[in-house]
């Protein structure tokens, strides 16, 4: 495999980073955003989760389009929407405008996540794909930590959103200039009908179990970190910058655990020893969240 795969991995991590960073700016800025747009708690929760809407509605289509046009082009289109959504959030005057802009902000991440296994599979040997995926997932956790910990340091929401937009534009430029779908001379991956992929996934008990576990874990983390900074500010009177830092600590801990888990070989993940290794990480989430 060519050493250019490390360039591919770096740009992929940056692309994942900016989507998560922009989303997790919102919790630390909630103390300004909620009164500015006169949001109810349910409206605020909808805005926070809006970047996930493109993944829900367009992931299958993005995967099918990438089979035809390539991952690079499909994700580049997602970046166009993301740049607009991330940058111009400061112009929102009401709930619906902010909801639409936040949904646009999640397009690049949604399109990339739908095709990330295809991209990494073209550049990394099978025994290294697990490690590469671990690095990509770690970049998302780092983005959550940085976004939550630092966004309240900006003098205004406008400066925070524009900064994220500029970062997104730079990463989009790197994607367009340096990303490649596959190594030079490598054969094209065989495209299969989408229904075949869905059939294999639907029959896999492991996919259902992991998906169910991730649904609860991510739901708990979103509820926890999404509302905690504003709660610490409004109820405890903690400075917004300190509140954002405190809310970022669970993400930092998750990043440390992902580094540890990445040391386990992906090719042996079916062994009971590796599943038992995950049990404490799954079980501690509700206890830790309750005690906090």
C-alpha positions as a Python dict, from the first residue, in 0.01 Angstrom:
ca = {
    (1, 'X'): (0, 0, 0),
    (2, 'X'): (123, 349, -86),
    (3, 'X'): (226, 588, 191),
    (4, 'X'): (-25, 839, 49),
    (5, 'X'): (-285, 657, 258),
    (6, 'X'): (-171, 864, 557),
    (7, 'X'): (-263, 1180, 368),
    (8, 'X'): (-603, 1026, 297),
    (9, 'X'): (-646, 936, 664),
    (10, 'X'): (-545, 1285, 781),
    (11, 'X'): (-789, 1463, 549),
    (12, 'X'): (-1064, 1217, 644),
    (13, 'X'): (-1005, 1291, 1012),
    (14, 'X'): (-1020, 1665, 946),
    (15, 'X'): (-1345, 1622, 752),
    (16, 'X'): (-1500, 1430, 1041),
    (17, 'X'): (-1357, 1678, 1293),
    (18, 'X'): (-1519, 1989, 1150),
    (19, 'X'): (-1868, 1843, 1140),
    (20, 'X'): (-1856, 1737, 1504),
    (21, 'X'): (-1682, 2057, 1610),
    (22, 'X'): (-1953, 2276, 1456),
    (23, 'X'): (-2228, 2069, 1617),
    (24, 'X'): (-2074, 2078, 1963),
    (25, 'X'): (-2025, 2450, 1957),
    (26, 'X'): (-2396, 2473, 2032),
    (27, 'X'): (-2398, 2339, 2393),
    (28, 'X'): (-2141, 2592, 2512),
    (29, 'X'): (-2323, 2876, 2334),
    (30, 'X'): (-2668, 2769, 2451),
    (31, 'X'): (-2676, 3039, 2718),
    (32, 'X'): (-2671, 3295, 2434),
    (33, 'X'): (-2857, 3100, 2166),
    (34, 'X'): (-3166, 3003, 2365),
    (35, 'X'): (-3266, 3358, 2470),
    (36, 'X'): (-3159, 3505, 2134),
    (37, 'X'): (-3397, 3278, 1940),
    (38, 'X'): (-3648, 3235, 2224),
    (39, 'X'): (-3615, 2857, 2209),
    (40, 'X'): (-3803, 2601, 2413),
    (41, 'X'): (-3607, 2301, 2548),
    (42, 'X'): (-3749, 2075, 2277),
    (43, 'X'): (-3659, 2326, 2004),
    (44, 'X'): (-3306, 2354, 2140),
    (45, 'X'): (-3274, 1974, 2141),
    (46, 'X'): (-3394, 1964, 1780),
    (47, 'X'): (-3134, 2221, 1676),
    (48, 'X'): (-2858, 2030, 1854),
    (49, 'X'): (-2948, 1704, 1679),
    (50, 'X'): (-3027, 1861, 1338),
    (51, 'X'): (-2682, 1780, 1188),
    (52, 'X'): (-2780, 1414, 1210),
    (53, 'X'): (-3084, 1459, 985),
    (54, 'X'): (-2887, 1431, 657),
    (55, 'X'): (-2748, 1098, 777),
    (56, 'X'): (-3098, 970, 847),
    (57, 'X'): (-3248, 1074, 514),
    (58, 'X'): (-2957, 1069, 268),
    (59, 'X'): (-2703, 804, 378),
    (60, 'X'): (-2831, 533, 144),
    (61, 'X'): (-2853, 777, -146),
    (62, 'X'): (-2501, 908, -71),
    (63, 'X'): (-2363, 555, -76),
    (64, 'X'): (-2534, 476, -406),
    (65, 'X'): (-2412, 802, -562),
    (66, 'X'): (-2055, 733, -446),
    (67, 'X'): (-2068, 397, -625),
    (68, 'X'): (-2139, 585, -945),
    (69, 'X'): (-1943, 911, -912),
    (70, 'X'): (-1683, 838, -644),
    (71, 'X'): (-1656, 926, -275),
    (72, 'X'): (-1455, 1243, -340),
    (73, 'X'): (-1721, 1410, -554),
    (74, 'X'): (-2012, 1313, -332),
    (75, 'X'): (-1848, 1440, -13),
    (76, 'X'): (-1737, 1757, -195),
    (77, 'X'): (-2103, 1833, -264),
    (78, 'X'): (-2174, 1777, 105),
    (79, 'X'): (-1903, 2028, 191),
    (80, 'X'): (-2077, 2295, -17),
    (81, 'X'): (-2388, 2263, 198),
    (82, 'X'): (-2182, 2237, 518),
    (83, 'X'): (-1986, 2556, 453),
    (84, 'X'): (-2307, 2754, 407),
    (85, 'X'): (-2477, 2595, 707),
    (86, 'X'): (-2185, 2629, 947),
    (87, 'X'): (-2084, 2982, 850),
    (88, 'X'): (-2422, 3152, 829),
    (89, 'X'): (-2576, 3021, 1149),
    (90, 'X'): (-2527, 3367, 1296),
    (91, 'X'): (-2788, 3502, 1055),
    (92, 'X'): (-3068, 3281, 1194),
    (93, 'X'): (-3354, 3482, 1343),
    (94, 'X'): (-3581, 3200, 1454),
    (95, 'X'): (-3597, 2829, 1526),
    (96, 'X'): (-3668, 2711, 1171),
    (97, 'X'): (-3385, 2907, 1015),
    (98, 'X'): (-3137, 2771, 1266),
    (99, 'X'): (-3272, 2417, 1224),
    (100, 'X'): (-3220, 2429, 847),
    (101, 'X'): (-2870, 2574, 877),
    (102, 'X'): (-2770, 2314, 1136),
    (103, 'X'): (-2903, 2036, 913),
    (104, 'X'): (-2696, 2173, 624),
    (105, 'X'): (-2393, 2179, 854),
    (106, 'X'): (-2414, 1802, 891),
    (107, 'X'): (-2415, 1719, 519),
    (108, 'X'): (-2042, 1666, 473),
    (109, 'X'): (-2015, 1436, 775),
    (110, 'X'): (-2324, 1242, 671),
    (111, 'X'): (-2201, 1185, 317),
    (112, 'X'): (-1854, 1087, 440),
    (113, 'X'): (-1980, 851, 710),
    (114, 'X'): (-2195, 674, 453),
    (115, 'X'): (-1884, 598, 247),
    (116, 'X'): (-1601, 589, 496),
    (117, 'X'): (-1562, 211, 493),
    (118, 'X'): (-1543, 224, 113),
    (119, 'X'): (-1273, 494, 125),
    (120, 'X'): (-1059, 331, 393),
    (121, 'X'): (-1103, -11, 236),
    (122, 'X'): (-952, 118, -87),
    (123, 'X'): (-643, 258, 87),
    (124, 'X'): (-572, 26, 380),
    (125, 'X'): (-515, -351, 396),
    (126, 'X'): (-790, -545, 576),
    (127, 'X'): (-587, -592, 894),
    (128, 'X'): (-533, -214, 924),
    (129, 'X'): (-887, -92, 853),
    (130, 'X'): (-990, -129, 1217),
    (131, 'X'): (-701, 86, 1337),
    (132, 'X'): (-770, 348, 1070),
    (133, 'X'): (-1136, 358, 1166),
    (134, 'X'): (-1036, 399, 1530),
    (135, 'X'): (-828, 704, 1441),
    (136, 'X'): (-1120, 855, 1249),
    (137, 'X'): (-1360, 798, 1537),
    (138, 'X'): (-1107, 948, 1777),
    (139, 'X'): (-1099, 1264, 1566),
    (140, 'X'): (-1476, 1297, 1615),
    (141, 'X'): (-1437, 1269, 1991),
    (142, 'X'): (-1157, 1526, 1991),
    (143, 'X'): (-1385, 1760, 1797),
    (144, 'X'): (-1660, 1718, 2056),
    (145, 'X'): (-1413, 1795, 2333),
    (146, 'X'): (-1265, 2101, 2163),
    (147, 'X'): (-1600, 2238, 2049),
    (148, 'X'): (-1758, 2209, 2392),
    (149, 'X'): (-1453, 2334, 2581),
    (150, 'X'): (-1362, 2637, 2370),
    (151, 'X'): (-1675, 2782, 2204),
    (152, 'X'): (-1773, 2994, 2504),
    (153, 'X'): (-1434, 3167, 2480),
    (154, 'X'): (-1539, 3349, 2163),
    (155, 'X'): (-1664, 3704, 2219),
    (156, 'X'): (-1986, 3636, 2025),
    (157, 'X'): (-2179, 3361, 1852),
    (158, 'X'): (-2107, 3527, 1519),
    (159, 'X'): (-1731, 3504, 1564),
    (160, 'X'): (-1759, 3142, 1678),
    (161, 'X'): (-1971, 3038, 1381),
    (162, 'X'): (-1762, 3227, 1124),
    (163, 'X'): (-1443, 3072, 1261),
    (164, 'X'): (-1593, 2726, 1222),
    (165, 'X'): (-1706, 2816, 871),
    (166, 'X'): (-1357, 2926, 770),
    (167, 'X'): (-1216, 2601, 910),
    (168, 'X'): (-1473, 2407, 708),
    (169, 'X'): (-1381, 2593, 389),
    (170, 'X'): (-1011, 2520, 440),
    (171, 'X'): (-1076, 2151, 502),
    (172, 'X'): (-1305, 2138, 198),
    (173, 'X'): (-1023, 2284, -13),
    (174, 'X'): (-784, 2018, 118),
    (175, 'X'): (-1041, 1752, 36),
    (176, 'X'): (-1084, 1872, -322),
    (177, 'X'): (-712, 1921, -383),
    (178, 'X'): (-563, 1611, -224),
    (179, 'X'): (-831, 1346, -176),
    (180, 'X'): (-827, 1042, -407),
    (181, 'X'): (-1085, 766, -420),
    (182, 'X'): (-825, 490, -459),
    (183, 'X'): (-453, 440, -524),
    (184, 'X'): (-323, 485, -876),
    (185, 'X'): (-374, 172, -1082),
    (186, 'X'): (-600, 5, -825),
    (187, 'X'): (-907, -166, -972),
    (188, 'X'): (-1245, -9, -914),
    (189, 'X'): (-1444, -161, -630),
    (190, 'X'): (-1733, -366, -756),
    (191, 'X'): (-2062, -186, -707),
    (192, 'X'): (-2347, -394, -570),
    (193, 'X'): (-2718, -312, -553),
    (194, 'X'): (-2806, -127, -235),
    (195, 'X'): (-3065, -390, -145),
    (196, 'X'): (-2786, -648, -120),
    (197, 'X'): (-2599, -440, 140),
    (198, 'X'): (-2916, -381, 339),
    (199, 'X'): (-3000, -749, 332),
    (200, 'X'): (-2662, -851, 473),
    (201, 'X'): (-2681, -585, 743),
    (202, 'X'): (-3039, -671, 839),
    (203, 'X'): (-2948, -1038, 892),
    (204, 'X'): (-2651, -960, 1116),
    (205, 'X'): (-2724, -993, 1487),
    (206, 'X'): (-2398, -813, 1572),
    (207, 'X'): (-2497, -506, 1369),
    (208, 'X'): (-2832, -487, 1546),
    (209, 'X'): (-2673, -523, 1890),
    (210, 'X'): (-2401, -265, 1823),
    (211, 'X'): (-2653, -28, 1666),
    (212, 'X'): (-2886, -60, 1964),
    (213, 'X'): (-2601, -2, 2210),
    (214, 'X'): (-2479, 301, 2016),
    (215, 'X'): (-2831, 443, 2001),
    (216, 'X'): (-2857, 448, 2379),
    (217, 'X'): (-2497, 558, 2441),
    (218, 'X'): (-2506, 841, 2189),
    (219, 'X'): (-2852, 945, 2301),
    (220, 'X'): (-2734, 966, 2660),
    (221, 'X'): (-2420, 1154, 2564),
    (222, 'X'): (-2613, 1404, 2353),
    (223, 'X'): (-2861, 1468, 2634),
    (224, 'X'): (-2581, 1493, 2888),
    (225, 'X'): (-2335, 1717, 2705),
    (226, 'X'): (-2600, 1910, 2511),
    (227, 'X'): (-2777, 2046, 2817),
    (228, 'X'): (-2505, 2039, 3082),
    (229, 'X'): (-2317, 2363, 2999),
    (230, 'X'): (-2632, 2575, 3006),
    (231, 'X'): (-2756, 2397, 3320),
    (232, 'X'): (-2430, 2466, 3500),
    (233, 'X'): (-2453, 2831, 3397),
    (234, 'X'): (-2824, 2882, 3474),
    (235, 'X'): (-2861, 2667, 3786),
    (236, 'X'): (-2517, 2666, 3944),
    (237, 'X'): (-2402, 3007, 3828),
    (238, 'X'): (-2081, 2867, 3681),
    (239, 'X'): (-1897, 3082, 3429),
    (240, 'X'): (-1983, 2969, 3070),
    (241, 'X'): (-1619, 2899, 2984),
    (242, 'X'): (-1575, 2681, 3292),
    (243, 'X'): (-1911, 2515, 3227),
    (244, 'X'): (-1803, 2426, 2873),
    (245, 'X'): (-1479, 2282, 3003),
    (246, 'X'): (-1658, 2066, 3259),
    (247, 'X'): (-1902, 1939, 2997),
    (248, 'X'): (-1613, 1845, 2769),
    (249, 'X'): (-1456, 1609, 3023),
    (250, 'X'): (-1676, 1306, 2935),
    (251, 'X'): (-1570, 1344, 2571),
    (252, 'X'): (-1205, 1359, 2674),
    (253, 'X'): (-1251, 1042, 2878),
    (254, 'X'): (-1418, 874, 2583),
    (255, 'X'): (-1121, 972, 2367),
    (256, 'X'): (-885, 802, 2613),
    (257, 'X'): (-1094, 484, 2611),
    (258, 'X'): (-1104, 477, 2231),
    (259, 'X'): (-723, 489, 2223),
    (260, 'X'): (-712, 190, 2455),
    (261, 'X'): (-974, -4, 2262),
    (262, 'X'): (-792, 60, 1936),
    (263, 'X'): (-506, -154, 2060),
    (264, 'X'): (-729, -460, 2035),
    (265, 'X'): (-699, -625, 1697),
    (266, 'X'): (-1008, -574, 1483),
    (267, 'X'): (-965, -912, 1323),
    (268, 'X'): (-1019, -1082, 1659),
    (269, 'X'): (-1320, -878, 1773),
    (270, 'X'): (-1543, -1188, 1764),
    (271, 'X'): (-1361, -1345, 2056),
    (272, 'X'): (-1535, -1337, 2392),
    (273, 'X'): (-1232, -1170, 2552),
    (274, 'X'): (-1279, -864, 2334),
    (275, 'X'): (-1654, -843, 2398),
    (276, 'X'): (-1587, -869, 2772),
    (277, 'X'): (-1342, -583, 2733),
    (278, 'X'): (-1631, -365, 2614),
    (279, 'X'): (-1873, -456, 2891),
    (280, 'X'): (-1737, -210, 3154),
    (281, 'X'): (-1740, 70, 2897),
    (282, 'X'): (-2107, 3, 2819),
    (283, 'X'): (-2223, -46, 3176),
    (284, 'X'): (-2050, 257, 3331),
    (285, 'X'): (-2233, 511, 3112),
    (286, 'X'): (-2567, 518, 3298),
    (287, 'X'): (-2398, 505, 3640),
    (288, 'X'): (-2151, 780, 3555),
    (289, 'X'): (-2419, 1003, 3406),
    (290, 'X'): (-2645, 959, 3708),
    (291, 'X'): (-2371, 1031, 3960),
    (292, 'X'): (-2262, 1344, 3775),
}
